Amino acid sequence: MNPESTAADENPFSVTDAASVGLDDESDELRLATLTERFSAFVIDFALQWVGLGFFWKLTEAIANPLGWLPWAAGGGYLAILLAVNVYLLATRAQSVGKLALGVHIVRADYRPVDSGRMFGLRVALTWFLSNFPCLGPFYFLADSLTILFNERRQCLHDFIADTIVVKRKKLYE
């Protein structure tokens, strides 16, 4: 340890400029989100998307619907609302619904806020495209998911691409 360095210099998770990440005061440090928190946020987002879609589909299918369009309309409307909510949360708070529920959010790897271009261009759109690309999609999804297990900063492949990390404020978990 360098005798001239401070504890904040030695702590890789210490925020030196609290205002740059919207923290209330400089004593409010960030810590990396745990694997459990990240996985739980993914499960919440997945459940809202697919279980919710299935629920609305079955609910509207059970209603007398001779034209067959009601499940499509209800499912599409539900997904549009969920997409709008997630886009709003990602743009304003750097959180998906699942991340909001767990109190974690996305920041740049140097703890600065994530700009919308990086968030939607590199982190969301590119990942969506690669995950849905024929033949490549399952391999990308697997690599993206497993990468988090093999690095200290708990970054998925999409985090490396966008230069982001997922963090939680200490005040929220102490």
LINNORGI-V507690 format. One line per field, one symbol per residue. ss: DSSP state (H for helix, E for strand, C for the rest). A space follows every 10 residues. Layout:
# LINNORGI-V507690
ss: ???
This chain:
# LINNORGI-V507690
ss: CCCCCCHHHH CCCCCCCHHH HCCCCCCCCE EECCHHHHHH HHHHHHHHHH HHHHHHHHHH HHCCCCCCCH HHHHHHHHHH HHHHHHHHHH HHHCCCHHHH HHCEEEEECC CCCCCHHHHH HHHHHHHHHH HHCCCCHHHH HHHHHHHHHH CCCCCCHHHH HHCEEEEEEH HHHC
